[in-house]
């Protein structure tokens, strides 16, 4: 069936509601729009669904959400795991509560109990709830930091991590098999409740989650000493972080938390930013203004589903605020957590610091300093969660800290996804601890640079849209794959990793070893002087990304070396286009 026939079937079909039909009727003369909405099904990928809200097979709406949920239900029934139920959370985006309920009622109609949060909750709390309630799976309705017209649907498995093999492909296959929307099961909320298949959850999980976070505090003494003096500015960027972040900070004794008023309340339009991403400078405009007004020690921003944290810290010598990249804040938190654990109780022999392959080599230096193993995983926090599960099931390996460069980290093992609530808490605790020593967080960052080296990491992206763009992205990867460069930006290439072929080639002697990781279309080059470059296509956008890192002897030198390597990498790629 072509896109026009599918459009007509939605317009005329008895299964689809009148509001959907009215929206489709309004575009009857816009063939391009009809094609875009119906030329394909919204793809259920390894992370679930993500797309623009609206009517059509290639959009996020109650019907595509039901279809995805029917596929998930079929998989759960197939593996005979229907007795344990599914936890469901949602964020502040448009249609998020509706999509959560549609998911729950589809599950209920398939005889699978749904535990639905009463109102918006952060992603890490959903990860926690799956394990706390002993569920088979979890569903989180969120599009993270995407623009306001988007929403998404993420699936978690019983370990509390986003789905990984074999469950991801198993669920994807079942979703693909659902071709007729009218066969998707649903039922009324009243009937689902009466059958004991829809349960509202909230305060009890909140309390248990916050209690887990507070167990991780090491220096309550430092908070008691200076918590009332430390000034913290916080913005939830109109998302889910507002209540849990403020709650945990207040309960620990941080008395001066200033919330950016314009960004405090949930709002699916995200009216103060073009898109709610704590990596973006604009996300901090209002926070920085308030920070300067109250003379804040640090400024925090969490993204709408509160799994990623952006940070600015004050330099007491200049009065200026420095932004911390995800690599910087991750290492700052990781070094504090691991260092304090060593000091208080010693470190386990099998202790591990886990990072994604595109994260900073400073993590490696920290692990080496503390004598613990550095474990690398593919990009995506679910692979860190997968490694945590492996540690538990095999009984070897103790998780100490995990991070990825994209502003996500996790302290503790209560969840299996990155958590900006615990990151906010731990960073504030670290700020209090360093304050008792007469230092700021920026001072602590400089101390780390002096101790481990001035690591500087960055990422560039080239957008290549359409079929032609996808072909060019593949050409870039295949060109590099066929003929690994001997040097990049003046740095000699020592080893070339090809995660698709599962090879690490030593360019000096030609020796080939295994990456030890699942197949992925990613190329990584280990360079001399602790520098590196990694090339990978984006999983969510028509982009090819180039991650790179260097090590300098000062901030100024590191900045210069990083800028130079970035230019050289782009020049190398442009030659291939």
ChimeraX attribute file (.defattr): number of C-alpha atoms within 10 A of each C-alpha:
attribute: neighborCount
match mode: 1-to-1
recipient: residues
	/A:1	8
	/A:2	10
	/A:3	18
	/A:4	14
	/A:5	11
	/A:6	19
	/A:7	24
	/A:8	14
	/A:9	14
	/A:10	21
	/A:11	21
	/A:12	11
	/A:13	12
	/A:14	10
	/A:15	13
	/A:16	17
	/A:17	12
	/A:18	11
	/A:19	10
	/A:20	17
	/A:21	18
	/A:22	12
	/A:23	14
	/A:24	20
	/A:25	13
	/A:26	9
	/A:27	12
	/A:28	13
	/A:29	9
	/A:30	9
	/A:31	12
	/A:32	9
	/A:33	13
	/A:34	19
	/A:35	17
	/A:36	14
	/A:37	22
	/A:38	21
	/A:39	18
	/A:40	15
	/A:41	14
	/A:42	21
	/A:43	18
	/A:44	21
	/A:45	16
	/A:46	18
	/A:47	20
	/A:48	22
	/A:49	22
	/A:50	24
	/A:51	19
	/A:52	19
	/A:53	18
	/A:54	17
	/A:55	24
	/A:56	28
	/A:57	22
	/A:58	21
	/A:59	25
	/A:60	24
	/A:61	22
	/A:62	21
	/A:63	23
	/A:64	22
	/A:65	23
	/A:66	24
	/A:67	25
	/A:68	28
	/A:69	27
	/A:70	27
	/A:71	24
	/A:72	26
	/A:73	27
	/A:74	21
	/A:75	20
	/A:76	25
	/A:77	15
	/A:78	12
	/A:79	10
	/A:80	11
	/A:81	16
	/A:82	21
	/A:83	13
	/A:84	18
	/A:85	25
	/A:86	31
	/A:87	31
	/A:88	29
	/A:89	30
	/A:90	30
	/A:91	31
	/A:92	27
	/A:93	28
	/A:94	17
	/A:95	19
	/A:96	23
	/A:97	20
	/A:98	15
	/A:99	26
	/A:100	25
	/A:101	21
	/A:102	22
	/A:103	30
	/A:104	30
	/A:105	28
	/A:106	27
	/A:107	30
	/A:108	27
	/A:109	20
	/A:110	21
	/A:111	18
	/A:112	24
	/A:113	26
	/A:114	31
	/A:115	24
	/A:116	24
	/A:117	23
	/A:118	15
	/A:119	15
	/A:120	20
	/A:121	27
	/A:122	27
	/A:123	31
	/A:124	26
	/A:125	27
	/A:126	28
	/A:127	30
	/A:128	26
	/A:129	29
	/A:130	28
	/A:131	21
	/A:132	18
	/A:133	15
	/A:134	16
	/A:135	24
	/A:136	22
	/A:137	29
	/A:138	29
	/A:139	29
	/A:140	28
	/A:141	31
	/A:142	28
	/A:143	25
	/A:144	22
	/A:145	21
	/A:146	19
	/A:147	18
	/A:148	21
	/A:149	15
	/A:150	21
	/A:151	28
	/A:152	25
	/A:153	24
	/A:154	22
	/A:155	26
	/A:156	29
	/A:157	20
	/A:158	23
	/A:159	22
	/A:160	30
	/A:161	29
	/A:162	28
	/A:163	26
	/A:164	18
	/A:165	11
	/A:166	8
	/A:167	19
	/A:168	20
	/A:169	15
	/A:170	19
	/A:171	27
	/A:172	20
	/A:173	15
	/A:174	20
	/A:175	22
	/A:176	14
	/A:177	13
	/A:178	16
	/A:179	11
	/A:180	8
	/A:181	16
	/A:182	13
	/A:183	11
	/A:184	18
	/A:185	17
	/A:186	18
	/A:187	15
	/A:188	13
	/A:189	16
	/A:190	10
	/A:191	14
	/A:192	22
	/A:193	16
	/A:194	10
	/A:195	13
	/A:196	13
	/A:197	21
	/A:198	24
	/A:199	15
	/A:200	13
	/A:201	18
	/A:202	14
	/A:203	10
	/A:204	8
	/A:205	17
	/A:206	17
	/A:207	11
	/A:208	14
	/A:209	20
	/A:210	18
	/A:211	12
	/A:212	17
	/A:213	19
	/A:214	17
	/A:215	9
	/A:216	15
	/A:217	17
	/A:218	18
	/A:219	15
	/A:220	15
	/A:221	14
	/A:222	18
	/A:223	25
	/A:224	14
	/A:225	15
	/A:226	19
	/A:227	25
	/A:228	14
	/A:229	15
	/A:230	19
	/A:231	21
	/A:232	24
	/A:233	25
	/A:234	29
	/A:235	28
	/A:236	28
	/A:237	33
	/A:238	29
	/A:239	29
	/A:240	28
	/A:241	30
	/A:242	25
	/A:243	15
	/A:244	20
	/A:245	22
	/A:246	19
	/A:247	14
	/A:248	19
	/A:249	24
	/A:250	14
	/A:251	11
	/A:252	16
	/A:253	15
	/A:254	24
	/A:255	16
	/A:256	17
	/A:257	17
	/A:258	18
	/A:259	21
	/A:260	22
	/A:261	14
	/A:262	13
	/A:263	22
	/A:264	18
	/A:265	19
	/A:266	19
	/A:267	19
	/A:268	20
	/A:269	17
	/A:270	20
	/A:271	14
	/A:272	16
	/A:273	19
	/A:274	14
	/A:275	18
	/A:276	26
	/A:277	23
	/A:278	26
	/A:279	22
	/A:280	13
	/A:281	10
	/A:282	16
	/A:283	23
	/A:284	26
	/A:285	13
	/A:286	16
	/A:287	27
	/A:288	22
	/A:289	13
	/A:290	19
	/A:291	27
	/A:292	16
	/A:293	9
	/A:294	14
	/A:295	16
	/A:296	22
	/A:297	25
	/A:298	27
	/A:299	28
	/A:300	25
	/A:301	29
	/A:302	33
	/A:303	28
	/A:304	32
	/A:305	31
	/A:306	31
	/A:307	25
	/A:308	27
	/A:309	29
	/A:310	28
	/A:311	25
	/A:312	25
	/A:313	24
	/A:314	22
	/A:315	17
	/A:316	14
	/A:317	8
	/A:318	7
	/A:319	12
	/A:320	12
	/A:321	20
	/A:322	14
	/A:323	19
	/A:324	19
	/A:325	21
	/A:326	25
	/A:327	25
	/A:328	23
	/A:329	25
	/A:330	30
	/A:331	27
	/A:332	21
	/A:333	23
	/A:334	26
	/A:335	20
	/A:336	20
	/A:337	21
	/A:338	22
	/A:339	16
	/A:340	16
	/A:341	15
	/A:342	13
	/A:343	9
	/A:344	9
	/A:345	8
	/A:346	11
	/A:347	19
	/A:348	15
	/A:349	12
	/A:350	14
	/A:351	20
	/A:352	23
	/A:353	25
	/A:354	29
	/A:355	28
	/A:356	20
	/A:357	19
	/A:358	27
	/A:359	26
	/A:360	29
	/A:361	24
	/A:362	25
	/A:363	26
	/A:364	20
	/A:365	16
	/A:366	22
	/A:367	21
	/A:368	14
	/A:369	13
	/A:370	14
	/A:371	15
	/A:372	20
	/A:373	18
	/A:374	17
	/A:375	17
	/A:376	21
	/A:377	23
	/A:378	19
	/A:379	20
	/A:380	21
	/A:381	25
	/A:382	21
	/A:383	23
	/A:384	30
	/A:385	26
	/A:386	21
	/A:387	20
	/A:388	23
	/A:389	18
	/A:390	13
	/A:391	16
	/A:392	13
	/A:393	10
	/A:394	8
	/A:395	9
	/A:396	12
	/A:397	19
	/A:398	19
	/A:399	21
	/A:400	22
	/A:401	23
	/A:402	30
	/A:403	28
	/A:404	26
	/A:405	25
	/A:406	21
	/A:407	26
	/A:408	24
	/A:409	31
	/A:410	29
	/A:411	22
	/A:412	18
	/A:413	19
	/A:414	18
	/A:415	26
	/A:416	29
	/A:417	29
	/A:418	29
	/A:419	26
	/A:420	28
	/A:421	29
	/A:422	28
	/A:423	29
	/A:424	25
	/A:425	21
	/A:426	25
	/A:427	22
	/A:428	24
	/A:429	26
	/A:430	25
	/A:431	26
	/A:432	28
	/A:433	24
	/A:434	18
	/A:435	22
	/A:436	15
	/A:437	10
	/A:438	9
	/A:439	15
	/A:440	22
	/A:441	25
	/A:442	24
	/A:443	18
	/A:444	17
	/A:445	18
	/A:446	16
	/A:447	12
	/A:448	19
	/A:449	20
	/A:450	12
	/A:451	12
	/A:452	18
	/A:453	21
	/A:454	22
	/A:455	26
	/A:456	26
	/A:457	28
	/A:458	20
	/A:459	15
	/A:460	15
	/A:461	16
	/A:462	16
	/A:463	15
	/A:464	16
	/A:465	14
	/A:466	10
	/A:467	10
	/A:468	10
	/A:469	17
	/A:470	16
	/A:471	12
	/A:472	17
	/A:473	24
	/A:474	15
	/A:475	14
	/A:476	19
	/A:477	19
	/A:478	14
	/A:479	12
	/A:480	16
	/A:481	18
	/A:482	8
	/A:483	8
	/A:484	19
	/A:485	15
	/A:486	16
	/A:487	13
	/A:488	17
	/A:489	17
	/A:490	12
	/A:491	16
	/A:492	17
	/A:493	22
	/A:494	17
	/A:495	22
	/A:496	23
	/A:497	23
	/A:498	22
	/A:499	20
	/A:500	15
	/A:501	16
	/A:502	19
	/A:503	19
	/A:504	22
	/A:505	20
	/A:506	16
	/A:507	16
	/A:508	10
	/A:509	8
	/A:510	10
	/A:511	11
	/A:512	15
	/A:513	12
	/A:514	13
	/A:515	18
	/A:516	12
	/A:517	14
	/A:518	12
	/A:519	14
	/A:520	14
	/A:521	16
	/A:522	21
	/A:523	24
	/A:524	22
	/A:525	25
	/A:526	21
	/A:527	22
	/A:528	15
	/A:529	11
	/A:530	15
	/A:531	25
	/A:532	25
	/A:533	24
	/A:534	19
	/A:535	23
	/A:536	21
	/A:537	22
	/A:538	14
	/A:539	13
	/A:540	10
	/A:541	10
	/A:542	18
	/A:543	19
	/A:544	22
	/A:545	18
	/A:546	23
	/A:547	22
	/A:548	25
	/A:549	26
	/A:550	26
	/A:551	25
	/A:552	20
	/A:553	12
	/A:554	15
	/A:555	16
	/A:556	11
	/A:557	14
	/A:558	20
	/A:559	17
	/A:560	14
	/A:561	18
	/A:562	22
	/A:563	15
	/A:564	13
	/A:565	22
	/A:566	22
	/A:567	12
	/A:568	15
	/A:569	18
	/A:570	15
	/A:571	12
	/A:572	14
	/A:573	14
	/A:574	11
	/A:575	8
	/A:576	13
	/A:577	10
